[in-house]
Structures are given as C-alpha cells and as structure tokens.
C-alpha cells in the first residue's frame, strides 16, 4: 500500500503556462515521470499555488522540476553550480535552515535537488550582484567541507535504517544539527547495510554514538503463541490488545495467520514491557483453553451452520466456544473447536451427533417448475415459513433463480421428507390448476370501462371469478388483457369482459371455418401475417382455436364493417394457401418503410390492388427490421416484387434539392426541438431538411435524401405553408365550469381533437371565484368603482374572457373542431323518482349511485333529504344521458317491485306456547326453527327467558 500525500509549490502565475507546455504535453510528461497528479489553478484563479499529489518521493521530484522550470523563465539571472551530491546536506543545513538564511540574506532563489533526485546541479536565480554573492558563499561552504570532512563506514542492520532516518528524515536532521555530520543511508531497494558518516574528524565519534542510539532505540521481538490462540489474545473487537497498545502506543504488534508467533516492534523499553504482558496472557490462555478437531463430510457443513448461521451460533453461545468450519472452496472436512475445555467437549459431542444424524437422513429432489418457486416461497418468505414450521426437521432448499433449475431439494428424516413431499406436491397441483391463462384482446378505448371508476369493475370481476386479471400499461400499444386462474373461472371472467365491450360498442362477432392445418401458416412467424390483417382492417381481433384442439372455427371480433373486410381477406388468403402459396422476402432500410407504406397505407394499397399480393412490413417487436415479406400467387408476388424493388432502388438514389420558404414560417418548423422536421423525416424515408440559421434572413431550405422522398417532403412542406398562410383564429365560448370535463383525463380528449383536425386549441386561464355579473361592485360613497364602470360599458351579453377557447388552423378545420368541442359540453336532464326510493338508489355509503355513475359515465345528483324533492338530475355527454336515464328508471322499477314484495311479507301473527316446549321447537343449535323459517319464508321470534308473556311471533 503506497500512502498518498500532497504538497503545494508557489511560482509566479506567468510561469504556470511553461509548466503546462504545448497542449498540456509538458504537464503530462512531468506527471508520468514523477508518478504524481499536478493541479494548476485556472487562468482566472488569482492563486499561484500548484498542488502536487502522490508519493513523498514523487512530490519531491515534481516540486524540484517545477521550480527549475520557473527559474528558467525568470527574467533575472540564472546560474548553475555543480556540487557533489554528498555535500548537499551541508549547503542546505539542518532542517534547510542554512539555505533559507542564504536566500533571505542575498534575495536569491536557491534550488537544491532533493535526496531522491539523482542530480548534482544547484540552481541560483536572482539579481546579478546578489546572485554572485550567493554562489560565492555556497562555493566557500562546499570547498571548506571538501577540505575538512572525512568519512567512516559502519554496518547497521537494514531493518534499523528506518529508525536512523526517523519520521520524515527528522533523525538525520537532528544528528546534522547536533554534530554537523551528514549520515548517508543506502536506498531502500539496495541490499547494502553500510551507513556512511561524513563530517569533521573530531565530530564523527559523537555522530556514530547518535546513529547507534537511534538504531537501537527501536527493537523487534517475537513471542511464541499457537496461532489458534491469536484470536483470544486480540480479544473481542480487539479489547485485550487495546489495553497494551493504549499503555504503549509506540509499540506495533503484528499477528501473521498460520504462524505460531507474535511480532512486536517499537522503542526497546516499551517492547520489553509489552512482551512480558503478552507472554503472561499466552501462558494463562494455554492453561485455561483447549481445542478439538473433528472430521465431518464437507457436504454436511452448511446444514451444521444452519440458515444464516442460526445453528452454529446457538452452539457457540451455549458452550462459549469458537468453531471454525472451513469455507466450501477448501473442500476440507476438518472442523476446529476452541475455547473452555468443558465447552469444547460438549460442542464436539453435539456436532458429531448432528453429523451422524445427517448421515442417516434422506435427500429428495422434487421437480417443481421454476415459475412456481416464488409463489411457494410467498411474499417475504411467509408461505415457506409455514411449511418449515409444519415440518421443522426438513431442510428445504430452492435453487438460485439465476440457474433456471426446477429442482427443489428436501433433506431430513425419511418419514418427514415423505410427508413434506406429499404436502408440496399437492400445493403444486393446486398452483397448476390455478395457473391456467388466457389472453383477451379488447379495444384500447374500452379498457377504462373494464377497469371502472377507482378500479371498481375489474375488482368485482376479479373477486367474483376468483382470477388474476392483468391489463397492459396505459402508455403501451398492447390491447391484450391476461386472465390467470382455474380454467372455468378464466372462461367466466373472459365472458364478462367481452360482454362489457359488446355492450359499449357496436362490436360484432363472426365465426369463419378455415381448415386447422392452415392456421399456422395464416398466423405466420410470431403472428406477423395475422397482425398485418388485423392492423389493415381497423385493428379487429382475430382469435384462432388452441393448437391441437382440431377446431376449424376462427373468431373475428370488431366493428361490423371491419369484421366483414377481415373475413373476406382471411378467406381469400386461406384459398390462396390451399391452391398455391408463394412467398418472397425483400430488404429495405427501416426508415424507408413509412414512405413505402404511404400516408394511411395509400402507396402499399395501390401495389396490393394492382398485383393482388399481400405485403407484410416488420413491426417494432420483430428482430429483423429490414425484412419485408410478399405472399400470394407466384405471378402476383413477382409483379409486386418488381414494383417494390423499383421503388427501393429509387430511394437509394440520394439527391439534394432546395426550396424557398418565407422566413416568417421558419419558426413553425424548428420549434419544440424541430418536432415538425422530425415528423417529416419519419414520414418520408429519413429525408434531411436544413433550415437556415436564425438571424440570417435567408429563405433557402435544403432537402437531402432519396429523390421520391425529397419530392414528397417538398410537397408536404408546401402543404404546411399553405395551412399556415390560410390559418385563422376563431373563438369558441363554453362556460369555464365545463372546461375540465371537456379536456378529459390528462387532456386526452383535447389531444385527440387537435390530432384529428390539425388545429391548435388554447384554453383561457382559470378565474378564481369569478365575481357574479348581476351585482356590480359599488364603492362605499355610492359611486361606481372602476370595475363597475367597465361592466356598465361592456355588453352584458358578451362572453366572459375565462369562457373563451381559442382555436387556430384552417377555417374549415377550426369550425369542425369547434363543433367537436361543443359536442363534449355536458348537458343535464331531470328524472322524476319517488322521494322514498332515493336512499335505496344512493345505496350503502353511496355504492349504488357510484356504480351507476361509473357504468354510464355521468354525474347523478340526488336532492338533499330536507328538500323532499322527487327530481334527480343527470349531467353528462348527450350520448350517455339516454342510457343513464333508462338505467335509472330500470332501477326504480326493481325497487318498486321489492317494496310491493316487502308489503306482502309484513303480515304478523301471535301464538301462545308454554315455555317448557320452546327448546323442543327451537331444536339443537336452532336446527328445527331454522328449517321452519326457511320452508315458509317467515321470521319467527321467541320472547326472552325471563319475560312473562311466553309468546311466539310469526
């Protein structure tokens, strides 16, 4: 592990760029050479501090290089002096004091390379005179030391070198300061143990004493201790060891796994004290502790451990021992138990008993489809917990979901495993029975009716049919509703869902007989062929019988006209298949497909009509997005192939063209991140349309793409411009209170109208608590206020601003959109319903009225009871009102019939019977009286035991 440090170096701001170099090359090179990260402040940052991060050695090197670069760029004089490396410490002085004084006295910058940089040059930067002075002084020190100093070499153990150097080289500086002797230590990567002392002869003796004192001030020692005891010496969370290290923080204690010794390193005295303490601890532990080793087949190890270690943790806590079970990858059978001698023996006995019981156990593999595993386990493991509680001696193992395995393993005593197997097999059989699934295609617009308000309808169907019903997400294109459960229940739920669709729309269902052997070829790979027919015929639903059923009946469901069209196409296709079916595959870039199909399928319809062949394009789900399939008679297919190939060839011929578009219209094409241009590219084979940049006032628009696509795109742009030129804005007045219902959920109705009529619709801002028009504001002094005057001048019949909806587009389209908006305004009708029936119509907690409102998509208002009114008002779209009114009157009829029935049932008769016969008449647990009540549909009441009038009522 290399410890990262950081340091800063300050050089003039104007020199920073020379450190960076051209395109940052110099900086990269410097970082690479010194293995550091160098951060230079940005030009707009006034700081001149450069930050260096890396190893201590790397920082020194980088710092030296940066100062050299700065010195070279300095406007002042620069001089280099070659001084043998061994004399650098004398020039720098202890703790760099000498060189700092020199720099201060002469105002010269002196750069001495650090010990780790193998350079001898000392660089001076400063004013000429002062610089010469500094150089002279350094030379003098150098020459003097060269003359006066001598060296001695001594051998010092390599392990002790670090103590001579001291933290951050402090010990070396200390010796230099005390004795004036420089101590040269060999580099760490060298195996040499020779330390050289350089200084004046009379000082060398004192320095040598200092070196030996430093070397011996720290010592390394070891204590013998069996490796299994190490954990106990360290103690829980290092508690035992902490006692020693707190007393002697300078002592480093090291435990090596698998070795029977403990290493201590630190000041000699402290190490001796710590060694004594650890030896006492070891002796005590050897007397108090014991260990045992047992052999247990490693396949049983995880069962000994138990779920989440429950079993082994219990043994450890109970017998106060530690148990080492080897990890799976070691494939070792040896288990080691350590701790109190008595606890070790008891734990050993229990573990061996458990192991022997396991050897007599039975393992059984149950094959259960993986899709059922999660259900058997249950939410948060609830169901499997129940099974485990029922069969506590059986271990149940499910495979990892990633392994896609169906094998569930049971292990335990033979009888228990058998019982558990039967139980789980029955559970799976129930799951299989309940996992029958059918898909029901339902037109997307009716999904909300099937769900009902707040999910009421779907919840009811789910509960009553006892099935799981999944609807596709609101934003997905899928129309399929999936029902899962028992077969009969699924069929019942399907029937109910289809009934809702049938009731809501003009949906017809036709059955066509087509030989079952042709079904697969009509459906096509992954349903491609049948999907193309469904899409072409307005999205009808075509349902083939399940494979292998032998049935020839194919069901087509949808609006009458589309069903008829699909029926003709299916029969024609079946006939073709029976006579001679021929298929050819073509390839074309996916972006061309929309253009080949044409708007509303116009282009492809022409090819189909002229040749009689069927052309199938890939859907977004298909893997191969370029594959186009042509099928039909050989002659028709070849003709269609020829036409399509010619079209595709033209599309591959890329041209560039331009057209003129008035700059005032440019914004329409480029706003909303160029949505209009994206739609054009999508529609016309990926054609690229480039508008001039804003502010250039150019009217030239460039188009690039396939020739036919460019022409079609130009025509489309021209149409859009004509629409913009012919654009008008009209007003549509609808009271503000209806705006929200007109917009529909999440604005869906408005979005539909803007799409259908190609117009823009803008709703006014809401007016909070609009002031009543009838009472103009009057000031206290009797004069009319500002608002009042405005109201006086304004035409009282003129619409309010908050009621005006703005529609923009072509006039005829705006008018059509206006009509569509007005058709969405809810209307109100009144229905007379006898007041005494109102509470039954509302139902318990409003359930009755809520159900009707959801069913007919209207709002029903019942008058407050204190008004005693018979009038119920229904508000909603005109199309829904008649159905809602009929539904309400039907409910009234039902309630009146119930009332008459209740009146007939209210006859009362009192009979006197001696109390001693009451128990006989009541029967055991009320059996006799219940039978009489049920048979005659009457209510019979007995008096209380302590009531004197013993009477029976009927």
SVG drawing of the C-alpha trace seen along z (x, -y; Angstrom):
<svg xmlns="http://www.w3.org/2000/svg" viewBox="-102 -59 143 103">
<polyline fill="none" stroke="black" stroke-width="0.4" points="0.0,0.0 1.5,-3.3 0.5,-6.2 -0.7,-9.3 0.4,-12.7 0.0,-16.2 2.0,-19.4 1.9,-22.9 4.6,-24.9 4.3,-28.6 5.7,-30.0 4.8,-33.2 1.5,-33.0 3.1,-33.9 5.3,-30.8 2.3,-28.3 1.9,-28.0 5.5,-26.8 4.8,-24.0 1.7,-23.1 3.6,-23.2 2.1,-23.0 -1.3,-21.2 -0.5,-20.2 2.3,-17.8 4.9,-19.1 2.5,-18.6 1.5,-15.1 5.2,-14.2 6.0,-15.6 3.1,-13.7 4.3,-10.5 8.0,-10.9 7.2,-11.6 4.1,-9.4 2.2,-12.3 -1.0,-14.3 -0.3,-18.0 -3.2,-20.6 -2.5,-24.0 -5.0,-26.8 -7.2,-28.1 -6.1,-31.3 -9.0,-33.2 -7.9,-32.0 -5.5,-34.5 -3.7,-31.8 -0.1,-31.0 -0.1,-27.7 0.4,-24.5 -0.9,-21.3 1.1,-18.1 -0.4,-14.7 1.5,-11.4 4.2,-9.6 6.6,-11.6 9.4,-10.8 7.3,-11.7 6.3,-15.0 9.9,-16.0 10.9,-15.2 7.9,-17.1 8.5,-20.1 12.1,-20.3 11.3,-20.2 8.6,-22.9 11.0,-25.2 13.6,-24.6 11.1,-25.5 10.2,-28.6 13.8,-29.5 14.5,-29.2 11.6,-31.6 12.7,-34.1 13.7,-37.4 16.6,-37.7 20.0,-35.9 20.2,-32.2 23.4,-30.2 24.0,-26.5 26.7,-25.2 27.8,-21.6 28.2,-20.3 28.8,-16.7 25.5,-15.2 27.1,-14.1 27.8,-17.7 24.3,-19.0 23.2,-18.4 26.0,-20.8 24.8,-23.5 21.1,-23.0 22.0,-22.8 19.9,-21.0 16.1,-21.4 17.1,-23.6 18.0,-26.4 21.3,-27.4 20.0,-27.6 16.9,-29.6 19.2,-32.1 21.3,-32.4 18.2,-33.0 17.0,-35.7 20.4,-37.4 21.0,-37.6 17.4,-37.7 18.4,-34.9 16.3,-31.7 18.5,-28.6 17.1,-25.3 18.9,-22.2 17.6,-18.8 16.1,-16.6 17.9,-13.4 15.6,-11.2 16.5,-13.1 19.9,-12.0 21.1,-15.4 24.2,-17.4 23.3,-20.8 22.2,-23.6 20.3,-26.4 20.5,-30.0 18.1,-32.7 18.2,-36.4 19.8,-39.8 23.3,-39.5 25.3,-41.0 23.3,-39.2 23.4,-36.0 27.2,-36.2 27.3,-36.7 25.1,-33.6 27.1,-31.4 30.4,-32.5 29.0,-31.6 27.9,-28.2 31.2,-27.5 33.0,-28.5 30.9,-26.0 31.5,-23.3 35.2,-23.8 35.6,-24.1 33.6,-20.9 35.5,-19.1 38.8,-20.0 37.8,-19.5 35.5,-16.5 36.3,-12.8 34.1,-9.6 33.7,-6.5 31.6,-3.5 29.6,-1.4 27.3,1.6 23.8,1.1 21.0,3.8 18.8,3.0 15.7,3.2 17.1,0.5 17.8,-2.0 14.3,-3.5 15.0,-4.3 18.2,-6.2 16.3,-8.2 13.4,-8.9 9.9,-10.1 10.2,-12.5 14.1,-12.3 13.9,-14.0 16.6,-11.8 19.1,-12.6 18.5,-16.3 18.8,-16.0 22.2,-14.3 23.3,-17.0 22.2,-19.8 23.9,-18.3 27.2,-17.2 27.4,-18.8 27.8,-15.3 25.8,-14.1 24.7,-10.4 24.3,-8.7 21.8,-5.8 21.7,-3.4 18.4,-3.4 15.6,-1.1 15.8,1.0 19.5,1.7 20.6,4.7 23.6,2.8 23.7,2.4 26.6,-0.1 25.9,-3.6 28.5,-6.3 29.1,-9.2 30.7,-12.3 32.0,-15.2 34.9,-16.8 37.0,-14.0 36.5,-15.2 32.7,-15.1 32.4,-11.7 32.6,-9.8 29.7,-11.7 27.7,-11.2 28.4,-7.5 27.1,-7.2 23.9,-9.1 23.5,-6.7 23.7,-3.6 21.4,-5.2 18.8,-5.8 19.2,-2.3 18.9,-0.7 16.1,-2.9 13.7,-0.7 13.7,3.1 11.9,6.1 11.0,9.0 8.6,12.0 6.5,14.1 5.7,17.8 1.9,18.4 -0.1,21.1 -1.9,19.4 -5.3,20.7 -4.9,18.6 -4.3,15.3 -8.0,14.5 -8.3,14.8 -5.2,12.7 -6.6,10.0 -10.0,10.3 -13.5,9.3 -13.2,6.3 -9.5,6.0 -10.3,5.3 -7.4,7.2 -4.8,5.9 -6.1,2.3 -5.1,2.4 -1.5,2.9 -1.4,0.5 -3.0,-2.3 -0.3,-2.0 2.5,-1.8 1.2,-3.5 4.6,-3.3 4.6,0.5 3.4,2.2 2.1,5.7 1.6,8.0 -0.1,11.4 0.5,13.5 -2.1,16.1 -0.9,19.7 2.3,18.7 2.8,19.6 4.4,16.3 3.5,12.7 5.9,9.9 6.4,6.7 8.2,3.6 8.9,0.3 11.0,-1.5 13.1,1.1 11.8,0.5 8.1,0.5 8.6,3.6 10.1,5.4 7.1,4.4 4.6,5.4 6.4,8.7 6.1,9.6 2.4,8.8 1.6,10.9 3.7,13.9 1.6,13.8 -1.6,13.7 -0.4,16.7 0.5,18.8 -2.9,18.1 -4.8,19.0 -2.8,22.2 -3.8,23.3 -7.5,22.2 -8.2,23.1 -8.4,26.2 -9.2,27.1 -10.5,30.2 -10.6,31.1 -13.3,33.3 -13.9,34.7 -17.3,34.2 -18.0,34.6 -17.9,31.1 -21.3,31.6 -22.9,31.5 -21.2,28.3 -23.9,25.9 -26.5,27.9 -24.4,27.7 -24.2,23.9 -27.9,23.6 -29.9,20.8 -27.9,17.5 -25.7,19.3 -28.5,20.0 -27.4,23.5 -23.7,22.8 -24.3,19.5 -26.5,21.3 -23.7,23.9 -21.1,21.1 -23.2,19.1 -24.4,22.1 -20.9,23.7 -18.9,20.4 -16.6,21.8 -15.4,20.7 -16.0,23.1 -14.1,22.8 -15.8,24.5 -13.7,24.4 -15.2,22.5 -16.8,24.5 -13.9,23.8 -11.4,25.6 -13.4,28.9 -11.9,29.7 -13.6,32.0 -11.7,30.6 -13.8,28.6 -11.9,26.9 -13.5,26.1 -11.6,23.8 -12.5,22.4 -13.2,23.6 -12.1,27.3 -15.6,28.4 -17.4,26.3 -15.1,27.7 -16.0,31.3 -19.8,30.6 -19.8,28.7 -17.7,31.6 -20.3,34.1 -23.3,32.2 -21.7,31.5 -20.8,35.2 -24.3,36.2 -25.8,33.8 -23.4,35.1 -24.3,38.7 -28.0,37.9 -27.4,36.2 -25.7,39.3 -28.8,41.3 -31.0,38.7 -32.7,38.8 -32.3,36.3 -35.0,36.0 -35.2,33.9 -38.6,32.5 -39.2,31.3 -41.2,28.1 -41.4,25.7 -39.3,22.6 -42.2,20.2 -43.9,21.6 -40.9,21.2 -41.7,17.5 -45.3,18.4 -44.4,21.3 -41.9,19.1 -44.5,16.3 -44.2,12.7 -41.2,12.1 -41.0,15.9 -44.3,16.2 -45.6,19.4 -42.3,21.3 -42.0,20.3 -45.4,22.0 -44.2,25.2 -40.9,25.2 -42.9,24.7 -45.1,27.7 -42.0,29.9 -39.3,28.4 -36.9,31.3 -36.9,31.0 -34.5,28.6 -35.9,27.2 -33.5,25.7 -34.7,23.8 -32.2,23.3 -30.8,19.8 -33.2,18.1 -30.3,17.3 -29.6,21.1 -33.0,21.7 -33.3,25.0 -36.6,26.8 -35.0,29.0 -36.1,28.2 -34.1,30.3 -35.7,31.7 -33.5,33.1 -34.3,34.7 -35.6,37.8 -37.1,40.2 -40.7,40.1 -40.8,36.3 -39.3,35.9 -42.0,38.1 -44.8,36.2 -43.3,32.8 -43.0,34.1 -46.7,35.1 -47.7,31.7 -45.7,29.8 -46.9,31.9 -50.5,31.2 -49.6,27.5 -48.1,27.5 -51.1,29.4 -53.3,26.6 -51.0,24.0 -51.0,25.7 -54.8,25.8 -54.9,22.1 -52.3,21.0 -54.4,21.6 -54.1,18.4 -56.0,16.8 -55.4,13.6 -58.3,11.5 -57.8,8.7 -60.0,5.7 -60.1,2.5 -57.9,0.0 -60.6,-2.7 -62.8,-0.3 -60.0,0.6 -61.1,-2.2 -64.7,-0.9 -63.5,2.5 -61.4,1.0 -64.3,-1.2 -64.0,-4.2 -61.3,-3.6 -60.9,-0.1 -64.4,0.9 -65.4,3.1 -62.1,5.0 -62.0,5.6 -65.5,7.0 -64.8,9.4 -61.5,10.5 -63.3,11.2 -66.4,12.9 -64.4,15.1 -61.5,15.7 -59.0,14.9 -55.9,12.7 -56.5,10.1 -53.6,8.1 -54.2,5.1 -51.5,3.6 -49.9,0.2 -51.8,-2.9 -48.9,-4.0 -48.3,-0.6 -49.7,0.3 -50.9,3.7 -54.7,4.4 -54.4,7.8 -55.8,8.4 -54.4,11.6 -56.6,13.7 -55.0,16.3 -56.7,18.8 -58.7,22.0 -59.8,22.8 -63.6,22.4 -63.1,19.2 -60.9,17.7 -63.6,18.5 -66.2,16.8 -64.1,13.7 -63.4,13.6 -67.1,13.8 -67.8,10.9 -65.1,8.7 -66.2,9.4 -69.8,8.6 -68.7,5.1 -67.0,4.4 -70.0,5.7 -72.4,3.6 -70.3,0.4 -69.6,0.6 -71.1,1.7 -69.0,4.9 -69.9,7.9 -68.5,11.3 -68.3,13.6 -67.1,17.2 -65.3,18.4 -64.5,22.0 -60.9,22.5 -59.2,25.9 -57.0,26.1 -54.0,27.3 -53.8,23.8 -53.9,22.0 -50.2,21.9 -49.3,20.6 -52.1,17.9 -50.8,16.7 -47.2,16.5 -43.9,16.3 -44.6,14.8 -48.0,13.8 -46.7,11.4 -49.3,12.3 -52.3,12.2 -51.2,9.0 -50.9,7.3 -54.6,8.3 -55.7,7.0 -54.0,3.7 -55.2,3.2 -58.8,3.9 -59.1,1.2 -57.5,3.3 -60.1,6.1 -59.4,9.1 -58.9,12.5 -58.9,15.5 -57.6,18.9 -58.5,22.0 -55.7,23.5 -53.3,25.8 -54.2,29.4 -57.9,28.8 -58.8,29.9 -61.3,27.0 -61.6,25.1 -63.5,22.2 -61.8,18.8 -63.5,15.9 -63.3,12.3 -64.4,9.5 -64.7,5.8 -66.9,3.1 -69.2,4.7 -67.6,3.2 -64.0,4.0 -65.1,7.6 -66.5,8.1 -63.3,6.8 -61.1,9.1 -63.4,12.1 -63.0,11.6 -59.2,11.2 -58.9,14.3 -61.0,16.5 -59.1,15.2 -55.8,15.9 -56.9,19.4 -58.0,20.1 -54.6,18.9 -52.8,21.0 -54.7,24.1 -54.2,23.6 -50.6,22.3 -49.0,20.0 -45.7,18.3 -43.6,16.1 -40.6,13.8 -38.5,11.7 -37.2,8.2 -34.9,6.0 -35.2,2.2 -33.8,-0.3 -36.3,-0.7 -36.6,-4.5 -38.0,-3.8 -40.8,-1.7 -43.2,-4.5 -42.7,-6.1 -43.2,-2.8 -46.5,-2.3 -47.6,-5.9 -50.0,-8.0 -52.8,-5.8 -51.3,-2.9 -52.1,-4.6 -48.9,-3.6 -48.9,0.0 -52.6,0.4 -52.0,-0.6 -49.4,2.2 -51.7,4.7 -54.7,3.7 -52.8,3.8 -51.0,7.1 -53.3,8.9 -50.2,9.8 -50.1,9.3 -47.1,7.2 -46.1,7.5 -43.8,5.0 -42.0,5.7 -43.4,4.4 -41.3,2.8 -41.2,6.2 -39.6,8.0 -35.8,8.6 -35.1,8.1 -36.3,4.6 -35.4,4.6 -37.4,7.7 -40.4,7.2 -42.5,10.3 -44.6,10.6 -47.0,13.5 -49.7,14.6 -49.8,16.4 -46.4,16.7 -47.4,14.3 -48.8,11.7 -45.8,11.9 -43.3,11.5 -45.2,8.4 -45.3,6.8 -41.6,7.6 -40.7,5.9 -42.7,2.8 -41.3,2.6 -37.7,3.2 -38.0,0.3 -39.3,-1.9 -36.5,-0.9 -33.9,-1.4 -35.2,-5.0 -35.0,-5.5 -31.3,-4.6 -30.6,-7.3 -29.7,-10.2 -30.3,-13.8 -30.0,-17.3 -32.6,-19.9 -33.8,-23.2 -37.0,-25.3 -38.0,-28.8 -39.8,-29.2 -40.6,-32.7 -38.5,-33.2 -41.7,-34.2 -42.7,-30.5 -39.3,-29.0 -40.1,-29.1 -43.1,-26.7 -40.7,-24.0 -37.9,-24.3 -39.8,-24.9 -40.1,-22.1 -36.6,-20.9 -37.7,-20.5 -40.6,-18.2 -42.3,-19.1 -39.0,-18.3 -38.6,-15.0 -42.2,-14.0 -41.3,-14.8 -38.1,-12.8 -40.0,-9.9 -42.8,-10.0 -40.6,-10.5 -37.8,-7.9 -35.4,-9.8 -35.1,-12.9 -32.8,-15.6 -34.3,-19.1 -32.0,-22.0 -33.4,-25.5 -31.0,-28.5 -29.7,-29.6 -31.9,-32.1 -30.9,-35.7 -29.5,-35.1 -32.8,-36.2 -32.2,-33.6 -35.3,-31.9 -33.5,-28.9 -34.3,-25.5 -32.2,-22.4 -33.5,-18.9 -31.3,-15.8 -32.5,-12.2 -34.0,-9.7 -35.4,-11.5 -39.0,-10.4 -38.8,-11.2 -37.4,-14.7 -40.2,-15.5 -42.9,-14.2 -41.3,-16.1 -41.2,-19.3 -44.9,-18.8 -45.7,-18.3 -43.7,-21.4 -45.7,-23.3 -49.0,-22.0 -47.9,-23.0 -47.0,-26.6 -50.5,-26.8 -52.1,-25.8 -50.0,-28.5 -51.0,-31.1 -54.6,-30.1 -54.6,-30.0 -57.3,-31.7 -58.2,-32.0 -61.8,-31.6 -63.3,-31.7 -65.5,-29.0 -67.4,-30.1 -68.0,-27.4 -68.6,-28.2 -65.4,-27.7 -67.0,-25.2 -67.2,-22.6 -63.5,-23.1 -62.1,-20.4 -64.6,-17.7 -64.0,-18.7 -60.3,-18.3 -60.8,-14.7 -58.3,-12.8 -54.8,-14.2 -56.1,-16.3 -56.7,-13.2 -59.9,-14.5 -58.3,-17.8 -55.2,-16.0 -57.5,-13.7 -59.3,-16.7 -56.0,-18.6 -54.7,-15.4 -58.0,-14.7 -58.4,-18.2 -54.8,-19.5 -55.6,-22.6 -54.2,-24.3 -56.5,-24.8 -55.8,-27.2 -57.8,-27.3 -58.1,-30.5 -56.6,-30.9 -58.9,-29.8 -60.7,-32.7 -60.7,-32.0 -64.1,-32.8 -65.4,-34.8 -67.5,-37.8 -71.2,-37.5 -72.2,-39.6 -75.5,-40.6 -74.1,-42.6 -71.6,-45.2 -69.0,-46.4 -70.2,-49.6 -67.9,-51.8 -68.9,-52.9 -69.5,-56.5 -72.1,-55.4 -70.1,-56.0 -69.4,-53.1 -65.9,-51.7 -63.6,-51.1 -64.9,-47.6 -68.4,-48.7 -67.8,-51.3 -66.2,-48.6 -69.2,-46.4 -71.5,-49.2 -69.7,-49.9 -69.4,-46.2 -72.2,-44.4 -73.8,-42.3 -74.4,-39.6 -70.7,-39.5 -68.9,-36.3 -66.5,-36.4 -62.8,-36.1 -62.4,-33.0 -65.1,-31.2 -63.4,-31.8 -61.4,-28.9 -59.1,-29.9 -58.8,-27.6 -56.2,-28.2 -55.9,-26.4 -57.6,-26.3 -61.1,-27.8 -63.0,-24.6 -60.9,-22.6 -61.4,-25.1 -65.2,-25.0 -65.2,-21.2 -63.0,-21.3 -65.4,-23.9 -68.4,-21.5 -66.4,-18.6 -65.6,-20.7 -69.3,-21.8 -70.3,-18.2 -68.2,-17.5 -70.1,-20.0 -72.1,-18.1 -75.9,-18.5 -78.4,-18.0 -81.7,-16.2 -84.2,-15.6 -85.8,-12.4 -88.7,-12.1 -88.1,-9.4 -90.4,-9.0 -88.6,-10.6 -88.9,-7.5 -86.7,-5.5 -83.8,-7.9 -82.0,-6.3 -82.1,-2.9 -80.8,-4.4 -77.9,-6.0 -77.1,-2.6 -74.9,-1.8 -72.3,-4.5 -73.2,-5.7 -72.2,-2.4 -75.4,-2.2 -75.2,-5.7 -71.4,-5.4 -71.9,-2.2 -74.4,-3.9 -72.2,-6.9 -69.3,-4.7 -71.3,-2.5 -72.9,-5.3 -70.1,-7.9 -72.4,-10.6 -72.9,-12.6 -76.1,-11.9 -77.3,-14.4 -79.9,-13.4 -81.6,-16.3 -81.0,-16.9 -83.5,-14.9 -84.8,-18.2 -86.0,-19.4 -88.4,-16.4 -88.0,-16.7 -88.6,-13.9 -86.4,-15.4 -83.0,-13.7 -80.6,-15.4 -78.3,-13.6 -75.3,-15.5 -73.0,-14.2 -72.4,-13.9 -75.6,-13.8 -74.7,-10.3 -74.6,-8.9 -77.7,-10.6 -80.3,-8.4 -78.6,-5.2 -78.2,-6.6 -81.9,-7.8 -83.1,-4.3 -80.8,-2.6 -82.1,-4.8 -85.8,-4.1 -85.0,-0.4 -83.6,-0.6 -86.7,-2.4 -88.9,0.4 -86.8,3.0 -87.1,1.0 -90.8,0.7 -91.2,4.4 -89.1,5.0 -91.4,2.6 -94.5,4.5 -92.9,7.8 -92.0,6.3 -95.5,5.1 -96.9,8.6 -94.4,10.0 -95.3,7.7 -98.3,9.9 -98.0,10.6 -99.5,13.4 -99.0,14.1 -99.3,17.6 -99.1,18.6 -97.0,21.7 -96.0,23.0 -92.3,22.0 -91.3,25.6 -91.9,26.6 -89.7,23.7 -86.4,25.7 -88.1,28.5 -89.4,26.1 -86.0,24.4 -84.1,27.7 -80.4,28.4 -78.5,25.2 -81.7,23.8 -82.0,26.6 -85.8,27.1 -86.8,23.4 -84.4,22.6 -86.0,25.3 -89.5,23.9 -88.3,20.3 -86.6,21.4 -89.5,23.6 -92.2,21.0 -90.1,17.9 -91.2,16.2 -89.4,14.6 -90.2,16.3 -89.2,14.6 -89.2,16.1 -89.6,14.0 -86.6,13.7 -86.4,16.4 -87.3,14.0 -90.2,12.5 -93.5,13.4 -95.5,13.3 -94.2,16.5 -95.3,15.7 -94.2,16.8 -94.5,14.4 -94.9,15.1"/>
</svg>
